[in-house]
């Protein structure tokens, strides 16, 4: 970028703001930073000047950080929203989850904050590239969140959130509850086929996984019967579920944190959201890319870029960004085929989803898809997990493979 990056920091504690100012003084040449003490002041500043990033405290009087960032989400859609907080108030965090790209725990050191902001800006540039913006602008109407998903999100953010409440919300939607029960009893999640109650499904899967399943089920349900027949959409959904389950298992095998395990499950389920947009809005172009991919034995995303000028990964990342999902989920969707070298420095959720996706493609190709390369052994070697791949492939072997449907 040629211009300076503009970042707005919001915290009612002037001592915290002073600390941030001192900590980030080294970035003065690259960032234009403004520091304000209330949500109202932040909104006034945003009326006058556009900012690339807003970093807000969570607990503030009059207008808390969740309320502020929700207004920013509605009024300034291109602005990246970070929540910097040491608050342990789960209901308030649940409210914030609907409008925050990324949570950062207090205290936070300067190097970590710089890294997270840099990654978010890099992702933002990728999603708002000229090609991606053109493709999104050609879509007359993007898929919308289902009413059930909105109810689930509201329930997750309420003070009395519980698996029972979430389960009852899902149970009111017959189609949604049937799909959730079908998925929880599938081989991918290994429940043994004995769960018959949405409440028990929520307890077994975890809230993050259920959130992703509700969201994707709502999107898939909007597709016409013709689209489902043309592109074997059921197989695509099964692929997403398998990748979510394997990514979750990979993170567990590496003893990663529970939050990372949950994020991996959700990110894996959502990683191919962009394909649903292409199936729905660009079926002819997608079919052309699929045929080219199979004929030339070239990755589908490369053929999508050739035909459409943009990939399903970038489209999916853009859609999840518009919906305000966490940056980890957006990154996993955007980078599950190709990503910046800096992201390979440490194994994380994105790496788990990428590897899970490649392992699944090695056996399963019965979806709106083309030729896919096998897992490059150099990738796990660079990430220091080469000795784990055999174990992960074994985990995947318990999942039934889908037969190919394209010649």
C-alpha positions in Angstrom: 0.0 0.0 0.0 1.3 3.5 -0.8 -0.7 5.4 1.8 -0.5 5.0 5.5 -2.8 2.6 7.2 -5.3 4.3 9.5 -6.1 2.6 12.8 -8.6 3.8 15.5 -8.1 2.6 19.1 -11.0 2.9 21.5 -10.8 2.4 25.3 -12.4 4.3 28.2 -9.2 3.8 30.2 -6.7 6.6 29.3 -3.9 4.6 30.8 -4.5 1.7 28.4 -4.6 4.2 25.5 -1.3 5.7 26.7 0.3 2.3 26.9 -0.9 1.4 23.4 0.5 4.7 22.1 3.9 4.1 23.6 3.9 0.4 22.5 3.1 1.2 18.9 5.2 4.3 18.5 7.6 2.3 16.3 4.8 2.0 13.7 4.3 5.8 13.3 5.9 5.8 9.9 3.5 3.1 8.6 0.3 3.7 10.6 -1.8 6.8 11.2 -3.2 6.1 14.7 -6.0 7.9 16.5 -6.9 7.2 20.2 -10.4 8.0 21.6 -12.1 7.2 24.9 -15.7 6.3 24.0 -17.8 4.6 21.4 -19.7 7.8 20.6 -16.4 9.7 20.0 -15.2 6.8 17.8 -18.4 7.1 15.6 -17.9 10.8 15.3 -14.3 10.4 14.2 -15.4 7.7 11.6 -17.9 10.2 10.1 -15.0 12.5 9.2 -12.3 10.0 8.2 -12.3 6.4 7.0 -10.2 3.9 9.0 -8.8 0.6 7.9 -8.9 -0.9 11.3 -10.9 -0.2 14.6 -9.5 -1.8 17.8 -12.0 -1.4 20.6 -12.1 -2.4 24.3 -15.1 -4.6 25.1 -16.4 -3.3 28.5 -17.0 0.5 28.3 -19.8 2.7 29.8 -22.7 4.0 27.7 -21.8 2.1 24.6 -19.8 -1.2 25.0 -17.4 -2.5 22.4 -19.8 -5.0 20.9 -22.4 -2.2 20.3 -19.8 0.0 18.8 -18.4 -2.6 16.4 -21.9 -3.6 15.3 -22.5 0.0 14.3 -19.1 0.0 12.5 -20.0 -3.3 10.7 -23.2 -1.7 9.5 -21.9 1.7 8.5 -18.3 1.0 7.4 -18.3 -2.4 5.8 -14.7 -2.3 4.7 -13.3 -1.6 8.1 -11.5 -4.4 10.0 -12.9 -4.8 13.5 -10.7 -6.0 16.4 -11.7 -6.5 20.0 -9.0 -6.0 22.6 -10.2 -7.1 26.0 -9.3 -9.0 29.2 -13.0 -9.4 29.9 -14.3 -12.9 30.9 -18.0 -12.0 30.5 -19.1 -14.8 28.1 -22.5 -13.4 27.3 -20.9 -10.1 26.3 -18.3 -11.9 24.3 -21.1 -13.8 22.6 -22.8 -10.6 21.6 -19.4 -9.3 20.3 -18.8 -12.5 18.2 -21.4 -11.4 15.7 -19.4 -8.3 14.7 -15.8 -8.9 15.5 -13.2 -10.1 13.0 -10.8 -11.1 15.8 -10.5 -11.1 19.6 -7.1 -10.1 21.1 -6.6 -10.8 24.8 -5.2 -8.2 27.2 -2.4 -7.7 27.9 -1.1 -7.9 24.3 2.5 -7.3 23.3 3.3 -5.0 20.4 4.8 -7.7 18.1 1.6 -9.8 18.3 -0.7 -6.9 17.7 1.4 -5.8 14.7 1.4 -9.3 13.3 -2.4 -9.7 13.6 -3.1 -6.3 12.1 -0.7 -7.0 9.2 -2.4 -10.4 8.5 -5.8 -8.8 8.6 -4.8 -6.1 6.2 -3.2 -8.7 3.8 -6.4 -10.7 3.9 -8.5 -7.6 3.3 -6.4 -6.7 0.2 -6.9 -10.2 -1.1 -10.7 -10.2 -0.7 -11.0 -6.7 -2.2 -8.8 -7.3 -5.2 -10.1 -5.9 -8.5 -11.1 -9.4 -9.7 -12.8 -10.5 -6.6 -14.7 -7.2 -6.3 -15.8 -7.5 -10.0 -17.1 -11.1 -9.5 -19.0 -10.1 -6.3 -20.5 -7.1 -8.0 -21.8 -9.4 -10.8 -23.8 -11.4 -8.3 -27.3 -10.0 -8.1 -28.0 -11.3 -4.6 -25.6 -13.1 -2.3 -26.8 -16.0 -0.2 -28.3 -14.7 3.1 -28.2 -16.2 6.5 -31.2 -18.3 7.3 -33.6 -17.1 10.0 -32.7 -20.2 12.1 -29.0 -19.2 11.9 -29.8 -15.7 13.1 -31.8 -17.1 16.0 -28.9 -19.4 16.9 -26.5 -16.5 16.9 -28.8 -14.4 19.0 -29.2 -17.4 21.5 -25.4 -17.8 21.6 -25.1 -14.1 22.6 -27.7 -14.2 25.3 -26.9 -14.4 29.0 -28.8 -17.6 29.5 -27.2 -19.4 26.5 -27.2 -23.2 26.9 -27.0 -26.3 24.6 -30.6 -27.0 25.5 -31.7 -23.5 24.3 -29.7 -23.8 21.0 -31.0 -27.4 20.5 -34.6 -26.2 20.9 -34.1 -23.4 18.5 -32.8 -25.8 15.8 -35.6 -28.3 16.6 -38.2 -25.7 15.5 -36.8 -25.9 12.0 -37.7 -29.4 10.9 -35.4 -29.4 7.8 -32.5 -28.0 9.7 -32.8 -30.3 12.7 -33.1 -33.3 10.3 -29.9 -32.2 8.6 -28.0 -31.7 11.9 -29.0 -35.1 13.2 -28.0 -36.7 9.9 -24.6 -35.1 10.1 -23.9 -35.8 13.7 -24.8 -39.5 13.1 -22.6 -39.7 10.0 -19.2 -41.6 10.1 -17.4 -38.2 10.0 -18.3 -37.4 13.6 -18.3 -40.9 14.9 -21.2 -40.7 17.3 -22.3 -44.3 16.6 -25.6 -43.3 15.0 -27.4 -43.0 18.3 -28.2 -39.3 18.6 -31.9 -38.5 17.9 -32.3 -35.2 19.7 -31.0 -31.8 18.5 -30.1 -30.9 22.1 -27.9 -34.0 22.4 -26.4 -33.1 19.0 -25.4 -29.7 20.2 -23.8 -31.1 23.3 -21.9 -33.7 21.3 -20.7 -31.4 18.5 -20.0 -28.2 20.4 -21.4 -24.8 19.7 -18.8 -23.7 17.0 -19.5 -26.8 14.9 -23.2 -26.5 15.3 -23.0 -22.8 14.3 -21.2 -23.8 11.1 -23.5 -26.6 10.3 -26.6 -24.4 10.7 -25.1 -21.8 8.5 -24.1 -24.1 5.7 -27.4 -26.1 5.9 -29.2 -22.8 5.4 -27.1 -21.9 2.4 -27.5 -25.4 0.8 -31.3 -25.3 1.3 -31.6 -22.2 -0.9 -30.3 -24.1 -4.0 -32.8 -25.2 -6.6 -33.4 -28.9 -7.3 -31.8 -28.4 -10.7 -28.6 -27.1 -9.2 -28.5 -29.9 -6.7 -28.9 -32.4 -9.5 -26.3 -30.8 -11.8 -23.6 -30.5 -9.2 -24.2 -33.3 -6.7 -24.5 -30.7 -3.9 -25.1 -33.4 -1.3 -21.6 -34.7 -2.0 -20.2 -31.2 -1.7 -21.8 -30.8 1.7 -20.5 -34.2 2.8 -17.0 -33.1 1.7 -17.3 -29.9 3.9 -18.4 -32.0 6.9 -15.5 -34.5 6.4 -13.0 -31.7 6.2 -14.4 -30.1 9.3 -14.2 -33.4 11.2 -10.7 -34.2 10.0 -9.4 -30.7 10.7 -10.8 -31.0 14.2 -9.1 -34.4 14.7 -5.8 -33.0 13.4 -5.8 -30.1 15.9 -6.7 -32.6 18.7 -3.9 -34.9 17.8 -1.5 -31.9 18.1 -3.0 -31.0 21.5 -4.0 -27.6 20.3 -6.2 -25.4 22.5 -10.0 -26.1 22.6 -10.7 -22.8 20.9 -8.4 -23.8 18.0 -10.1 -27.3 17.8 -13.5 -25.7 17.7 -12.4 -23.1 15.1 -10.9 -25.8 12.9 -14.1 -27.7 12.9 -16.1 -24.6 12.0 -13.6 -23.4 9.4 -13.4 -26.8 7.7 -17.2 -27.0 7.4 -17.2 -23.4 5.9 -14.1 -23.6 3.7 -15.9 -24.3 0.4 -18.7 -21.8 0.9 -17.6 -20.0 -2.3 -18.5 -23.1 -4.4 -22.1 -22.6 -3.3 -22.0 -19.1 -4.7 -20.6 -20.4 -8.0 -23.1 -23.2 -8.2 -25.9 -20.8 -7.6 -24.8 -17.8 -9.6 -22.2 -19.0 -12.2 -23.2 -22.6 -13.0 -22.1 -22.5 -16.6 -18.7 -21.0 -15.8 -18.1 -23.4 -13.0 -18.9 -26.4 -15.2 -16.5 -25.1 -17.8 -13.8 -24.7 -15.1 -14.5 -28.3 -13.8 -14.2 -29.7 -17.3 -10.9 -27.8 -18.0 -9.5 -28.9 -14.6 -10.2 -32.6 -15.3 -9.0 -32.4 -18.9 -5.8 -30.6 -18.1 -5.2 -32.1 -14.7 -4.9 -28.6 -13.3 -6.3 -27.5 -9.9 -9.9 -26.3 -10.1 -9.1 -23.0 -8.5 -6.6 -22.2 -11.2 -9.2 -22.9 -13.9 -11.7 -20.8 -12.0 -9.3 -17.9 -12.1 -8.8 -18.5 -15.9 -12.6 -18.6 -16.6 -14.0 -16.2 -14.0 -11.0 -14.2 -12.9 -11.5 -15.2 -9.3 -11.5 -18.5 -7.3 -14.2 -20.1 -5.1 -11.8 -19.6 -2.2 -11.7 -15.8 -2.6 -15.5 -15.7 -3.2 -16.1 -17.7 -0.1 -13.8 -15.6 2.0 -15.5 -12.4 0.8 -18.9 -13.8 1.7 -17.8 -14.9 5.2 -16.2 -11.5 5.6 -19.5 -9.7 4.7 -21.3 -11.9 7.2 -18.8 -10.8 9.9 -17.3 -14.2 10.8 -14.0 -14.3 12.7 -10.8 -13.7 10.7 -9.6 -17.3 11.4 -12.6 -18.6 9.5 -12.2 -16.1 6.7 -8.5 -16.9 6.3 -9.2 -20.7 6.3 -11.7 -20.2 3.4 -9.5 -17.8 1.5 -6.2 -19.6 1.8 -7.2 -23.3 1.8 -5.5 -23.8 -1.6 -2.8 -21.1 -1.7 -1.6 -18.7 1.0 1.2 -16.4 1.9 4.5 -17.9 3.0 4.2 -16.1 6.3 1.3 -18.3 7.4 3.4 -21.4 7.1 5.8 -20.3 9.9 3.6 -22.1 12.5 1.0 -24.8 12.3 -2.5 -23.5 13.0 -6.1 -23.7 12.1 -5.5 -22.7 8.5 -2.9 -25.4 8.0 -5.2 -28.0 9.6 -8.0 -27.1 7.2 -5.7 -27.0 4.2 -4.2 -30.4 4.9 -7.6 -31.9 5.8 -9.0 -30.7 2.5 -6.1 -32.2 0.5 -6.4 -35.5 2.2 -10.1 -35.7 1.6 -9.6 -34.8 -2.1 -7.1 -37.7 -2.4 -10.0 -40.2 -2.0 -13.2 -38.2 -2.6 -14.0 -36.4 -5.8 -17.8 -36.8 -6.2 -18.7 -33.1 -6.0 -18.8 -29.9 -8.1 -15.1 -30.2 -8.5 -12.3 -30.9 -10.8 -8.9 -32.6 -10.6 -7.1 -32.0 -7.3 -3.4 -32.6 -6.6 -2.3 -35.0 -3.8 -0.9 -33.6 -0.6 2.6 -32.2 -1.3 4.9 -33.8 1.3 6.9 -30.6 1.4 3.9 -28.7 3.1 3.8 -30.8 6.3 7.6 -31.0 6.3 7.8 -27.2 6.3 5.3 -27.1 9.2 7.1 -29.7 11.2 4.3 -32.3 11.1 5.6 -34.7 8.4 5.5 -37.6 10.9 1.8 -37.0 11.6 0.4 -37.3 8.1 0.1 -41.1 8.1 -1.9 -40.9 11.3 -4.2 -38.3 9.8 -4.7 -40.3 6.7 -5.7 -43.3 8.9 -8.2 -41.1 10.7 -9.7 -40.2 7.4 -10.0 -43.8 6.2 -12.9 -44.3 8.6 -14.9 -41.9 6.5 -16.7 -43.5 3.5 -15.4 -42.1 0.2 -17.9 -40.6 -2.3 -17.8 -42.0 -5.8 -16.8 -39.8 -8.7 -19.7 -38.6 -10.8 -17.8 -36.6 -13.5 -16.0 -38.4 -16.3 
